[in-house]
Every structure is written in structure tokens, then in C-alpha cells.
Amino acid sequence: MKVYSELREIQKAELNILIEFARFCDNNALRYCLAGGTLLGAVRHSGFIPWDDDIDVMMPRPDFERFIKLANGKIANKYNVLWKEKYDDTPLPFIKVVDKNINVSYKLMKKPQPLWIDIFPIDGLPIKEKEFNQHIKKIKNLKYFLWQATSDEQDIESGIKKVLKKVLFFPFRLIGARYYADKITKAAKRYEFDTSDYVGCIVAKYGKKERIEKEHVEERVKHLFEEIEFYVPKGYHVYLTNLYGNYNQIPKERHTHLRQS
């Protein structure tokens, strides 16, 4: 088992997963786009943001669910496709495509994790502001409950916090992460992608900022990422502005997910 801690080798290994994922999607007429910081890296740096250590992809919900069925747990005979019932420890409402031959040290978890890329579904969203706010609040609460249901797996340094987690969040662990992952998925699928004017990766981390008119993400174009062309939303400027504001400005704070050497 390889354990990777050097940033560039992590990026190269993640890129290999993305290449096979994109090939699988293209061969099966599945729509995907680079998302989040990966899309930002493609537009601003033509590759990874220099300090970034993960890859994010998004797919319309119909393609997301077709991918799960067609992949049936594996792509390219080497990368595992993890989806709620296939997660070993922590069910989530999105897909992880992982290389189980490579482990990395994830800052938030006690145990080393298989190297992964994240695949998020794009779901429909309501037009009316009040309805949208209620919808996103419900999913935000469920995501919080899901995180607490996995509190035994989390890397918590403070002894007091460890004790509080054990006591306060025991009911969430008792109910189980799978329950909350299912609830999030059911809530997110309330509004269909194909019949909605507004859409977004509502199960992802940016909350209200994820909401965008469907026309901006439905049409795709190719863009270089690490000297390879991948699909990005044609309206990437609107999408990135929603998430990051002036996305061409290099931030002072640099967030990473993994412990690196």
C-alpha cells in the first residue's frame, strides 16, 4: 500500500483517476464538468491551483445516477466507485472514485483514506426565494447531522471536544450516517434537473452560492487542465463568480484537505 504525502504526486495520481473517469463518461455519453476549485484551477492556472490537493466534478442528476449503474462499483478495472451503500465507513450523498492502492492522510479523519476524486450531482432548485431558502436550510441541517453521525471517525485533538462529541452526538451515531445520506439525497432530488430553470450542486459545500441558471452549466465546452482537455460549463464565468467573487484574485488563505510533507 502506497502512502502519498507529497503534493505533486497526489495531484498526478488524482489526475489519473480523472482521466479514466472522463474517458468512461465520454464512452457512455454521460455529461460531466469540472467543478469548484478544480474548475477554478483550469480557468485561472490551466491546471491545479498550485496548492490544491483534490479534484471536484459535477454531473446532472440523471447522468450521475446512470454513472452509478453503468460503473457498478468500478471503472478501468482499478478505481472503485463509492456511493452510499458501497462506502466502508462513512456514507455520503455524492460519489467518490478512489484508488485503493494509494492512501493519503485526510486532515479531518483519524485513519488514512484511499486517494479520491469527488463527483457531485447537479439537482434542480426552486425559483421562488422563500422556497429555495427553506430547501437549502433543510439540506444544510441534514449535512450537519450526517457529519455528527461520523464523529467517531473524526480527528479531534481536544480531549474536552472528544468527550463532548461522544456524549452529545451519540444519537446521531446511533441512527447512522447512511440514514442521513439517504435523507439528503431524497431532499436534493425533490426538484428535477430536466424541468428546473435553476440548478446547483446542493449537496456540496457552498450552499446558496451553488444556485445558478441551468443554461450556464447545461452547455459544455472543452478546457485545458494539466495539458489535457476536459469538459467545463460554458457559463463558467457566472459559476465561478457565484462561488468566489473575483476569482482571478489569488487569495491569502490557502485551504487544503490533506496532510502533506
C-alpha positions in Angstrom: 0.0 0.0 0.0 1.5 3.4 -1.1 1.0 6.4 1.2 1.3 9.7 -0.6 2.2 12.9 1.2 4.0 15.0 -1.4 1.6 17.4 -3.1 2.7 16.9 -6.7 2.5 13.1 -6.6 -1.0 13.4 -5.0 -2.1 15.7 -7.9 -0.7 13.4 -10.5 -2.5 10.4 -9.0 -5.8 12.3 -8.8 -5.4 13.4 -12.4 -5.0 9.7 -13.4 -8.4 9.0 -11.8 -10.0 12.0 -13.5 -8.6 10.8 -16.9 -10.3 7.4 -16.6 -13.5 8.9 -15.2 -13.7 11.3 -18.2 -13.0 8.5 -20.6 -15.7 6.4 -19.1 -18.2 9.3 -19.3 -17.3 10.1 -22.9 -17.6 6.4 -23.9 -21.1 6.2 -22.3 -22.4 9.6 -23.4 -22.5 10.9 -19.8 -22.4 14.6 -19.1 -19.8 15.9 -16.6 -18.0 19.2 -15.9 -15.1 20.2 -13.7 -16.4 22.0 -10.6 -15.4 24.1 -7.6 -11.6 24.6 -7.1 -10.8 22.2 -10.0 -12.7 24.4 -12.5 -11.1 27.5 -10.9 -7.7 25.9 -11.4 -8.5 25.1 -15.0 -9.6 28.7 -15.8 -7.0 30.6 -13.7 -4.0 28.2 -13.9 -4.8 25.8 -16.8 -4.3 23.0 -14.2 -4.4 22.5 -10.4 -4.4 25.6 -8.2 -0.8 25.3 -7.1 -1.6 24.3 -3.5 -4.8 22.3 -4.2 -5.0 18.7 -3.3 -8.4 17.4 -4.5 -10.5 17.2 -7.7 -14.2 18.1 -7.9 -16.5 17.1 -10.7 -20.3 17.7 -11.2 -22.9 15.8 -13.2 -26.6 16.4 -13.9 -28.5 14.1 -11.6 -29.8 11.8 -14.4 -26.2 11.3 -15.6 -25.0 10.9 -12.1 -27.4 8.0 -11.5 -26.6 6.4 -14.8 -22.9 6.6 -14.0 -23.6 4.7 -10.7 -25.4 1.9 -12.6 -23.0 1.6 -15.5 -19.9 1.7 -13.4 -21.3 -0.9 -11.0 -18.6 -0.1 -8.4 -15.5 0.1 -10.6 -14.0 1.9 -13.6 -10.9 1.0 -15.7 -10.7 -2.2 -13.5 -8.6 -0.3 -10.9 -10.7 2.6 -9.5 -13.6 1.9 -7.1 -16.8 3.9 -7.4 -18.1 4.5 -3.9 -21.7 5.5 -3.4 -23.8 5.4 -0.2 -24.2 1.7 0.2 -20.7 0.9 -1.0 -18.9 3.2 1.5 -16.9 1.2 4.0 -17.3 3.6 6.9 -18.8 7.0 6.0 -21.8 7.0 3.6 -22.1 10.3 1.7 -24.7 11.8 -0.7 -22.1 12.0 -3.5 -19.7 9.7 -5.3 -16.0 9.1 -4.6 -13.9 7.5 -7.2 -10.9 6.1 -5.3 -7.6 4.4 -5.9 -7.4 1.9 -3.0 -3.8 1.3 -3.7 -2.9 4.8 -2.6 -3.6 6.2 0.9 -3.5 9.8 2.0 -3.8 11.4 5.4 -7.1 13.5 5.4 -6.9 16.3 8.0 -10.4 15.6 9.4 -10.2 11.9 9.8 -8.2 9.6 12.2 -7.4 6.9 9.7 -5.6 7.2 6.3 -8.1 7.4 3.4 -7.8 5.9 -0.1 -7.0 8.7 -2.6 -10.2 10.0 -4.2 -11.9 12.5 -6.5 -15.4 13.8 -5.7 -18.4 13.6 -8.1 -21.3 15.8 -7.1 -24.9 15.7 -8.6 -26.4 18.8 -10.0 -30.1 19.0 -8.9 -33.0 21.2 -9.8 -33.7 24.1 -7.5 -36.9 26.2 -6.9 -37.2 29.6 -8.4 -39.0 31.3 -5.5 -36.6 32.7 -3.0 -38.5 31.7 0.1 -38.9 28.1 -1.2 -35.2 28.0 -2.1 -34.2 29.2 1.4 -36.3 26.6 3.1 -34.9 23.9 0.8 -31.3 24.7 1.4 -31.8 25.1 5.1 -33.2 21.6 5.3 -30.3 20.1 3.4 -27.8 22.1 5.4 -29.2 20.7 8.7 -29.1 17.2 7.3 -25.5 17.6 6.3 -24.7 18.7 9.8 -26.4 15.6 11.3 -24.5 13.4 8.8 -21.2 14.9 9.9 -22.1 14.3 13.6 -23.1 10.7 12.8 -19.4 10.1 11.7 -17.9 11.8 14.8 -16.2 8.6 15.9 -14.1 8.7 12.7 -13.1 12.3 13.0 -9.7 13.5 14.1 -10.4 15.8 17.2 -7.4 17.0 19.1 -9.0 18.5 22.2 -9.8 16.0 24.9 -12.8 18.0 26.0 -14.2 18.1 22.5 -13.7 14.3 22.2 -15.8 13.7 25.3 -18.5 16.2 24.2 -18.7 14.6 20.8 -19.0 11.1 22.4 -21.9 12.3 24.6 -23.8 15.0 22.6 -23.7 13.3 19.2 -24.3 9.7 20.3 -28.0 9.8 19.0 -26.7 10.8 15.5 -24.2 7.9 15.5 -27.0 5.5 16.7 -29.2 6.5 13.8 -26.2 6.1 11.5 -24.7 8.1 8.6 -26.4 6.0 5.9 -29.8 7.3 7.2 -28.8 10.9 6.8 -27.1 10.3 3.4 -30.3 8.8 2.2 -32.4 11.8 3.6 -30.1 14.3 1.9 -30.3 12.5 -1.4 -34.1 12.3 -1.2 -34.4 16.0 -0.4 -31.9 17.1 -3.1 -33.9 15.1 -5.7 -37.2 16.9 -4.9 -36.7 19.2 -7.9 -35.8 17.5 -11.2 -32.8 18.8 -13.1 -34.5 18.5 -16.5 -37.6 20.5 -15.6 -35.9 23.2 -13.5 -34.7 26.7 -14.6 -32.3 26.9 -11.6 -29.9 24.1 -10.6 -26.9 23.6 -8.3 -24.7 21.1 -6.5 -26.9 21.5 -3.4 -25.1 18.6 -1.6 -21.8 20.4 -2.0 -20.3 22.9 0.4 -21.0 26.3 -1.0 -24.7 26.4 -0.1 -26.7 29.3 -1.6 -23.7 30.2 -3.9 -24.3 26.9 -5.8 -27.6 28.1 -7.2 -27.3 29.1 -10.9 -29.5 29.3 -14.0 -29.4 25.9 -15.8 -28.3 27.4 -19.1 -24.9 28.3 -17.6 -24.0 24.7 -16.8 -26.0 22.6 -19.2 -23.9 23.5 -22.2 -20.3 22.4 -22.1 -17.0 23.3 -23.7 -13.6 21.8 -23.5 -10.8 23.5 -21.5 -7.2 22.5 -20.7 -6.4 21.2 -17.3 -2.9 19.9 -16.8 -2.4 19.8 -20.6 -5.5 17.6 -21.1 -8.9 18.8 -22.3 -11.8 18.2 -20.0 -15.4 19.5 -20.1 -16.3 22.7 -18.2 -19.6 24.6 -18.1 -19.9 27.1 -20.9 -21.0 29.6 -18.3 -18.0 29.1 -16.1 -17.6 32.8 -15.5 -21.0 33.1 -13.9 -20.5 29.9 -11.9 -17.1 30.9 -10.6 -18.2 34.4 -9.8 -21.1 33.0 -7.7 -18.7 30.8 -5.7 -15.6 33.0 -5.4 -16.5 36.6 -6.4 -13.3 38.0 -8.2 -12.0 34.5 -8.9 -8.9 35.8 -10.7 -7.6 37.3 -7.5 -5.2 35.0 -5.6 -6.4 34.5 -2.0 -4.2 35.0 1.0 -5.8 32.0 2.8 -5.0 28.6 1.1 -7.2 25.7 2.2 -6.1 22.1 1.7 -7.7 18.8 2.7 -4.7 16.6 3.2 -1.6 16.5 5.4 1.4 16.9 3.2 5.1 16.6 3.6 
